[in-house]
Amino acid sequence: MKNKISITFLLIITTFSCKTKEQKTVSNPNIKIEWTTDLKGDFSFKENWSYKEGVYKNSHGQVSCDGNCPAAINRMKDNTGKIYKDSLQAFYKLIDTTHVYHSLKSENRMYEYSGTDFIEFKKLKNGTIKGESQNNVSTHSNLILELKNNSLTASVYFNSIRDLGIHTFPLKSGTIKIDKTLFEKGIVKAVFDFEFVNTLETDKKLFWKGNIFSIIITE
């Protein structure tokens, strides 16, 4: 008799847990892409560039590196950070000083976000084109887009460095316009305006809007 009661109790708890989990699940809708052949907007940001994360110009006018850099370069600098003249050639063999052109200009309300100028798109083997904005040391929310045929899904992936955990904020509503001519040439030129479901604090609105100009990389 006790075993039957225990089993019945466990079944009730399991059923309740499943229902609770289902109630917390939020769907991520598709939205229709608005194609255009003459997309208007300010895309002058694509002419701007930055060095890769951690690479910068020091007070001596030299391109240097700080943060996540090869340990060997520390022996090539004096106590003011100046790179020794006889170490310059070896230094730049270890440090990537490529100019990375900006591909994103946007504004948003997101958690642990200080800004980013980059979004990268890849064409996957299944035909989906996936875009993801790039994080840095002080930005931990990144925009994720998936384009297939004439529709798009969007979400924000938040990986907190504090005690807020990992969260995915699904799309609530939004619009995106993409230049069809450039898209067929492998470039995403777009204007977007998205609102997201805040599964962390339901009373706070989350949004992300801006302009994109990015080359599509094929896997």
C-alpha positions as CSV (number, residue, x, y, z in Angstrom):
1,M,0.0,0.0,0.0
2,K,2.8,2.4,0.9
3,N,4.6,1.6,-2.3
4,K,1.5,2.4,-4.3
5,I,1.1,5.8,-2.5
6,S,4.8,6.6,-3.1
7,I,4.5,5.8,-6.8
8,T,1.3,7.8,-7.2
9,F,3.0,10.8,-5.4
10,L,6.0,10.6,-7.7
11,L,3.8,10.5,-10.8
12,I,2.0,13.6,-9.6
13,I,5.2,15.5,-8.9
14,T,6.6,14.4,-12.3
15,T,3.5,15.6,-14.1
16,F,3.5,18.9,-12.3
17,S,7.2,19.4,-13.1
18,C,6.6,18.8,-16.8
19,K,3.8,21.2,-16.9
20,T,5.8,23.9,-15.1
21,K,8.7,23.4,-17.6
22,E,6.3,23.6,-20.5
23,Q,4.9,26.9,-19.2
24,K,8.5,28.4,-19.2
25,T,9.2,27.4,-22.8
26,V,9.0,30.4,-25.1
27,S,8.8,29.9,-28.8
28,N,11.1,31.8,-31.2
29,P,9.1,32.9,-34.2
30,N,10.2,33.4,-37.8
31,I,9.8,36.8,-39.4
32,K,9.5,37.6,-43.0
33,I,12.6,39.2,-44.6
34,E,11.8,42.5,-46.5
35,W,13.9,42.3,-49.6
36,T,14.9,45.5,-51.4
37,T,17.2,46.5,-54.3
38,D,18.1,49.9,-53.0
39,L,18.4,49.8,-49.2
40,K,18.7,53.2,-47.7
41,G,20.6,54.0,-44.4
42,D,23.9,55.1,-43.1
43,F,26.5,52.4,-43.8
44,S,29.6,54.6,-43.6
45,F,30.7,52.6,-40.5
46,K,31.9,49.9,-42.9
47,E,34.9,52.1,-43.8
48,N,36.1,52.2,-40.1
49,W,38.4,49.5,-38.8
50,S,39.9,48.3,-35.5
51,Y,42.7,46.0,-34.6
52,K,41.8,42.6,-33.2
53,E,40.9,42.3,-29.5
54,G,43.8,43.3,-27.3
55,V,45.9,44.9,-30.1
56,Y,46.3,48.7,-29.8
57,K,48.7,51.6,-30.3
58,N,50.9,52.2,-27.2
59,S,52.1,55.6,-25.9
60,H,55.2,55.3,-28.1
61,G,53.1,55.0,-31.3
62,Q,53.8,51.3,-31.7
63,V,51.2,48.7,-32.3
64,S,51.3,46.5,-29.2
65,C,49.2,43.8,-27.4
66,D,47.7,43.6,-24.0
67,G,45.6,40.9,-22.4
68,N,45.4,37.6,-24.2
69,C,48.8,37.8,-25.9
70,P,51.7,35.3,-26.3
71,A,53.9,35.3,-23.2
72,A,57.0,35.7,-25.3
73,I,56.3,39.3,-26.2
74,N,56.7,40.4,-22.5
75,R,60.5,40.0,-22.9
76,M,60.4,42.3,-26.0
77,K,59.2,45.4,-24.1
78,D,60.7,47.6,-21.5
79,N,59.0,48.7,-18.3
80,T,57.2,51.5,-20.1
81,G,55.7,49.1,-22.6
82,K,58.0,50.2,-25.5
83,I,59.0,47.4,-27.9
84,Y,62.8,47.1,-28.2
85,K,63.9,48.2,-31.7
86,D,65.8,44.9,-32.3
87,S,62.6,42.9,-31.3
88,L,60.1,44.6,-33.6
89,Q,60.4,42.0,-36.4
90,A,60.0,39.1,-34.0
91,F,57.1,40.9,-32.2
92,Y,55.0,41.3,-35.3
93,K,55.5,37.7,-36.3
94,L,53.6,36.8,-33.1
95,I,50.9,39.5,-33.1
96,D,48.2,39.8,-35.7
97,T,47.9,43.5,-36.7
98,T,45.3,43.0,-39.3
99,H,42.8,45.9,-39.8
100,V,39.3,44.4,-39.2
101,Y,36.6,46.5,-40.8
102,H,33.5,47.2,-38.9
103,S,30.3,45.3,-39.9
104,L,27.8,46.4,-37.3
105,K,26.4,49.7,-36.0
106,S,23.7,49.2,-33.5
107,E,22.1,50.2,-30.2
108,N,20.3,48.0,-27.7
109,R,19.2,47.3,-24.2
110,M,20.9,44.2,-23.1
111,Y,22.7,42.8,-20.0
112,E,26.5,43.2,-19.6
113,Y,26.8,45.0,-22.9
114,S,29.4,47.7,-23.7
115,G,29.2,47.6,-27.4
116,T,30.6,45.8,-30.4
117,D,31.4,46.7,-34.0
118,F,31.4,43.3,-35.5
119,I,29.0,40.6,-36.7
120,E,30.1,37.5,-38.7
121,F,27.9,35.5,-41.1
122,K,28.6,31.9,-42.2
123,K,26.7,29.8,-44.8
124,L,26.2,26.4,-43.2
125,K,26.0,23.1,-45.1
126,N,22.2,22.9,-44.7
127,G,21.8,26.3,-46.5
128,T,21.1,28.3,-43.4
129,I,23.1,31.6,-43.1
130,K,24.0,32.2,-39.5
131,G,25.1,35.5,-38.1
132,E,26.6,36.2,-34.7
133,S,27.8,39.5,-33.2
134,Q,31.2,39.3,-31.6
135,N,31.7,39.7,-27.8
136,N,34.7,41.2,-26.0
137,V,36.0,41.5,-22.5
138,S,33.1,43.7,-21.4
139,T,30.3,42.6,-23.7
140,H,28.6,39.3,-22.9
141,S,25.4,39.4,-24.9
142,N,25.6,38.5,-28.5
143,L,23.0,38.7,-31.3
144,I,22.3,35.5,-33.2
145,L,20.5,35.6,-36.6
146,E,19.5,32.6,-38.8
147,L,18.4,33.3,-42.4
148,K,16.9,30.7,-44.6
149,N,14.9,31.3,-47.8
150,N,12.7,34.3,-47.1
151,S,12.5,34.1,-43.3
152,L,14.7,34.9,-40.3
153,T,14.9,34.0,-36.6
154,A,16.7,36.0,-34.1
155,S,17.8,35.6,-30.5
156,V,20.3,37.0,-27.9
157,Y,22.6,34.7,-26.1
158,F,23.7,36.1,-22.7
159,N,26.5,34.4,-20.8
160,S,27.0,36.4,-17.6
161,I,30.3,36.8,-15.9
162,R,28.5,37.7,-12.7
163,D,25.9,35.4,-11.0
164,L,23.1,35.8,-13.6
165,G,23.9,32.5,-15.4
166,I,23.3,31.7,-19.1
167,H,20.1,32.9,-20.8
168,T,18.7,32.9,-24.4
169,F,16.3,35.7,-25.1
170,P,14.0,34.7,-28.0
171,L,12.5,37.1,-30.5
172,K,9.3,38.8,-29.6
173,S,8.7,40.9,-32.7
174,G,10.7,42.8,-35.2
175,T,11.6,43.7,-38.8
176,I,14.6,43.3,-41.1
177,K,15.3,44.7,-44.5
178,I,18.0,43.2,-46.7
179,D,19.5,44.4,-49.9
180,K,18.7,41.6,-52.4
181,T,21.3,42.5,-55.0
182,L,24.2,42.5,-52.5
183,F,22.9,39.4,-50.8
184,E,23.2,37.4,-54.0
185,K,26.8,38.5,-54.2
186,G,27.5,37.2,-50.7
187,I,27.1,40.4,-48.6
188,V,24.5,41.0,-45.9
189,K,23.5,44.7,-46.0
190,A,20.6,45.1,-43.6
191,V,18.6,47.3,-41.4
192,F,16.9,45.6,-38.4
193,D,14.8,46.4,-35.4
194,F,14.1,43.6,-32.9
195,E,12.4,43.3,-29.5
196,F,13.2,40.2,-27.4
197,V,11.4,38.3,-24.6
198,N,13.1,39.0,-21.3
199,T,13.1,35.6,-19.6
200,L,15.3,36.9,-16.8
201,E,13.3,40.0,-15.7
202,T,9.9,40.1,-17.4
203,D,9.3,43.8,-16.5
204,K,12.3,45.0,-18.4
205,K,12.2,45.6,-22.2
206,L,15.0,44.2,-24.3
207,F,15.7,45.4,-27.8
208,W,18.4,45.5,-30.5
209,K,18.4,47.6,-33.6
210,G,20.9,48.9,-36.2
211,N,22.6,48.4,-39.5
212,I,24.7,45.5,-40.9
213,F,27.3,45.3,-43.7
214,S,29.0,41.9,-43.6
215,I,30.5,39.4,-46.0
216,I,29.1,35.9,-45.9
217,I,31.7,33.2,-45.2
218,T,31.0,29.7,-46.8
219,E,31.9,26.7,-44.7
